[in-house]
Amino acid sequence: MFNPSREQVRQFFFDAWRKYRNREVLTGLDDIAAGIILLHPEYHLVLDDHERYQDREYRPEAGDTSPFLHLSMHLAIEEQLSIDQPPGIKAEFARIAAKRGDRHAACHAIMECLQETMWRAQRDGAPPDAEAYLECLRLR
């Protein structure tokens, strides 16, 4: 299982954005990341300034949102959709996207369920509950 460090995750997004901006060759994953980054212009300045943001702490209790966590959640959702894992997520995503009329809004709705599922798994010291995740999606 691939378990990148915080620094590796951040470096991946910095590199994908730099490659995109410099019109360098993108890997498949870089291309997906660049597409996600393009949906979030509020993060462009962060990704343009590696030195300033590589080690920045984001504290939720202070109202901070980590752009790297947000982008990582998008990337996780794209991977789940590409392989329909957990089984049924593609169908739920299609339903949510049709209901919301916007793919990006559907990703954010799914992200809320993914965050809750991951929080519960961490809290309980257990693997993520795929059925609870899908049930959360069904309620969206």
C-alpha positions as CSV (number, residue, x, y, z in Angstrom):
1,M,0.0,0.0,0.0
2,F,1.3,3.4,-0.9
3,N,1.4,5.7,2.1
4,P,3.2,9.0,1.1
5,S,4.4,11.4,3.7
6,R,2.9,14.9,4.0
7,E,6.0,16.3,2.2
8,Q,5.6,13.8,-0.7
9,V,2.0,14.6,-1.2
10,R,2.7,18.3,-1.2
11,Q,5.7,17.9,-3.6
12,F,3.5,15.8,-5.9
13,F,1.0,18.7,-6.3
14,F,3.7,21.3,-6.6
15,D,5.4,19.3,-9.3
16,A,2.2,18.5,-11.2
17,W,1.3,22.2,-11.2
18,R,4.8,23.3,-12.3
19,K,4.8,20.7,-15.1
20,Y,1.4,21.9,-16.3
21,R,2.3,25.5,-16.2
22,N,5.6,24.9,-18.0
23,R,3.9,22.7,-20.6
24,E,6.1,19.7,-19.6
25,V,5.1,16.1,-20.2
26,L,2.5,15.0,-17.6
27,T,2.1,11.5,-16.3
28,G,-1.5,10.2,-16.1
29,L,-1.7,11.1,-12.4
30,D,-0.1,14.5,-13.0
31,D,-2.7,15.2,-15.7
32,I,-5.6,14.3,-13.3
33,A,-4.0,16.4,-10.5
34,A,-3.6,19.4,-12.9
35,G,-7.2,19.1,-13.9
36,I,-8.3,19.2,-10.2
37,I,-6.0,22.1,-9.5
38,L,-7.5,24.0,-12.5
39,L,-10.9,23.7,-10.7
40,H,-9.5,25.5,-7.7
41,P,-8.0,28.8,-8.7
42,E,-7.9,29.8,-5.0
43,Y,-4.9,27.3,-4.7
44,H,-2.9,28.5,-7.6
45,L,-0.9,31.0,-5.7
46,V,-0.1,28.4,-3.0
47,L,1.1,26.0,-5.7
48,D,3.2,28.7,-7.3
49,D,5.1,29.3,-4.1
50,H,6.8,26.1,-3.0
51,E,9.2,27.7,-0.6
52,R,6.4,29.5,1.3
53,Y,3.9,26.7,1.5
54,Q,5.8,23.4,1.5
55,D,6.0,23.3,5.3
56,R,3.0,25.5,6.2
57,E,0.8,24.2,9.0
58,Y,-3.0,24.2,8.4
59,R,-5.0,24.1,11.6
60,P,-8.7,23.3,11.3
61,E,-9.3,24.6,14.8
62,A,-8.1,28.0,13.5
63,G,-10.4,27.8,10.4
64,D,-7.6,26.7,8.1
65,T,-8.2,24.4,5.2
66,S,-5.3,22.6,3.8
67,P,-5.3,22.9,0.0
68,F,-3.2,19.7,-0.2
69,L,-5.7,17.7,1.8
70,H,-8.5,19.1,-0.3
71,L,-6.7,18.2,-3.6
72,S,-5.8,14.8,-2.2
73,M,-9.4,14.0,-1.4
74,H,-10.4,15.0,-5.0
75,L,-7.6,12.7,-6.3
76,A,-8.8,9.8,-4.1
77,I,-12.4,10.3,-5.4
78,E,-11.2,10.2,-9.0
79,E,-9.3,7.0,-8.3
80,Q,-12.4,5.5,-6.7
81,L,-14.5,6.4,-9.7
82,S,-12.0,5.1,-12.2
83,I,-12.2,1.6,-10.6
84,D,-15.7,1.7,-9.1
85,Q,-14.3,1.1,-5.7
86,P,-16.2,0.7,-3.4
87,P,-18.5,-1.1,-5.9
88,G,-21.4,1.2,-6.6
89,I,-19.7,4.5,-6.2
90,K,-19.8,5.3,-9.9
91,A,-23.6,4.9,-10.0
92,E,-24.0,7.0,-6.8
93,F,-21.7,9.7,-8.3
94,A,-23.7,9.7,-11.5
95,R,-26.9,10.2,-9.5
96,I,-25.5,13.0,-7.4
97,A,-23.9,14.7,-10.4
98,A,-27.3,14.6,-12.3
99,K,-29.1,15.9,-9.2
100,R,-26.6,18.7,-8.6
101,G,-26.1,19.4,-12.3
102,D,-22.3,19.9,-11.8
103,R,-19.5,17.3,-11.7
104,H,-17.4,19.4,-9.3
105,A,-20.3,19.9,-6.9
106,A,-20.9,16.2,-6.9
107,C,-17.2,15.6,-6.0
108,H,-17.6,17.9,-3.1
109,A,-20.7,16.1,-1.9
110,I,-18.8,12.8,-2.1
111,M,-15.9,14.4,-0.3
112,E,-18.0,15.1,2.7
113,C,-18.9,11.5,3.0
114,L,-15.3,10.4,2.4
115,Q,-14.1,12.7,5.1
116,E,-16.6,11.4,7.5
117,T,-15.8,7.8,6.6
118,M,-12.0,8.4,7.1
119,W,-12.6,10.2,10.4
120,R,-14.6,7.3,11.8
121,A,-12.0,4.8,10.6
122,Q,-9.3,6.7,12.3
123,R,-11.3,7.3,15.5
124,D,-12.2,3.6,15.7
125,G,-8.9,2.2,14.6
126,A,-10.6,0.2,11.9
127,P,-10.6,0.1,8.1
128,P,-13.0,2.4,6.4
129,D,-16.6,1.1,6.3
130,A,-17.5,1.0,2.6
131,E,-21.1,0.3,3.2
132,A,-21.5,3.3,5.5
133,Y,-19.7,5.4,2.9
134,L,-22.1,4.3,0.2
135,E,-25.1,4.9,2.5
136,C,-23.9,8.4,3.2
137,L,-23.7,8.9,-0.6
138,R,-27.2,7.6,-1.0
139,L,-28.5,10.3,1.4
140,R,-26.9,13.1,-0.7
